[in-house]
């Protein structure tokens, strides 16, 4: 199983979804947020935060997806925003960063990470 499959299994394991496919934006967000590539170990994962655009670029470069710029909103809504409703992700608004700031980022929640 590749890293995308691992991410899907993680989401199943925490009860995020009973059935989840490798096309899941939440699973893809996990990869982008942790910056884990196929040849890395999960122990090398980071949680420094990711902008949605950075996430798209990472996924296209490392996982050879073909996500277009107009996919950003789908990635945000179906990935970190949906995960945040169940405590699996968070943004940095609580740190005083505005959602339209260049410093706005999404993270995996500390517990989930």
matplotlib code that plots the C-alpha trace (Angstrom):
import matplotlib.pyplot as plt

x = [0.0, 1.3, 1.2, -2.1, -3.5, -2.0, -3.7, -7.0, -6.5, -5.7, -9.0, -10.9, -9.1, -10.2, -13.8, -13.6, -15.3, -16.3, -15.4, -12.8, -11.1, -7.7, -9.4, -10.4, -9.3, -8.9, -6.4, -4.6, -4.5, -2.8, 0.0, 0.3, 0.2, 2.9, 5.0, 5.5, 6.6, 6.3, 10.0, 9.8, 8.9, 5.9, 8.3, 9.7, 6.4, 6.2, 3.2, 4.5, 1.3, 0.5, -1.3, -3.9, -2.0, 1.3, -0.6, -1.7, 1.8, 3.2, 0.6, 1.1, 4.9, 5.3, 2.2, 1.8, -1.8, -3.2, -5.0, -5.8, -5.9, -9.7, -9.5, -8.2, -11.7, -12.5, -9.3, -9.9, -13.6, -13.3, -9.9, -8.9, -12.2, -14.2, -11.5, -11.5, -15.2, -14.2, -11.0, -8.5, -7.2, -6.9, -5.9, -3.9, -6.7, -6.5, -2.9, -4.2, -3.6, -6.4, -7.8, -6.6, -3.1, -0.1, 0.7, -2.6, -2.0, -3.8, -2.3, -3.3, -4.5, -1.8, -3.7, -4.2, -0.6]
y = [0.0, 3.4, 6.6, 7.6, 4.2, 4.7, 8.1, 6.6, 3.9, 6.5, 8.3, 5.0, 4.1, 7.3, 7.0, 9.9, 7.7, 4.1, 4.0, 6.3, 6.2, 7.3, 10.2, 11.6, 15.2, 14.5, 11.7, 13.9, 16.8, 14.5, 13.9, 17.6, 18.7, 16.2, 16.6, 12.9, 11.5, 7.8, 7.1, 8.6, 7.0, 8.3, 9.0, 11.8, 13.5, 17.2, 19.3, 22.9, 23.8, 24.1, 26.7, 25.1, 26.2, 24.8, 21.5, 21.4, 21.9, 19.3, 16.7, 17.4, 17.3, 14.3, 12.2, 13.1, 14.2, 16.6, 19.0, 22.3, 25.7, 25.6, 22.5, 24.5, 25.1, 21.4, 20.4, 23.0, 22.1, 18.4, 18.1, 20.3, 22.2, 18.9, 17.3, 20.3, 19.7, 16.5, 17.7, 16.2, 19.5, 23.1, 26.4, 29.2, 31.8, 31.4, 32.7, 36.0, 35.1, 36.3, 33.8, 36.1, 36.4, 34.9, 33.3, 31.4, 27.7, 24.4, 21.8, 18.4, 18.6, 17.8, 14.7, 13.4, 14.1]
z = [0.0, -0.9, 1.2, -0.2, 0.8, 4.2, 4.6, 3.6, 6.2, 8.9, 8.2, 8.4, 11.7, 13.4, 12.1, 9.7, 7.0, 6.8, 3.1, 1.6, -1.8, -2.9, -4.6, -1.2, -0.7, 3.0, 2.4, -0.1, 2.4, 4.9, 2.4, 1.6, 5.3, 6.4, 3.2, 3.1, -0.2, -1.4, -0.5, 3.0, 6.3, 8.2, 11.0, 8.8, 8.6, 9.5, 10.6, 9.9, 8.0, 4.4, 2.3, 0.0, -3.2, -1.8, -1.1, -4.8, -6.0, -3.7, -4.7, -8.4, -8.1, -5.7, -6.4, -10.1, -9.6, -12.1, -9.7, -11.3, -9.6, -9.6, -7.4, -4.5, -3.1, -3.3, -1.6, 1.2, 1.7, 1.5, 3.2, 6.1, 6.6, 6.8, 9.0, 11.3, 12.1, 13.8, 15.3, 12.8, 11.4, 12.4, 10.9, 12.4, 12.8, 16.6, 16.4, 14.9, 11.3, 8.9, 6.4, 3.6, 4.9, 3.0, 6.4, 6.7, 6.9, 7.6, 10.0, 11.2, 14.7, 17.3, 18.5, 15.0, 14.0]

ax = plt.figure().add_subplot(projection="3d")
ax.plot(x, y, z, "-o")
ax.set_aspect("equal")
plt.show()
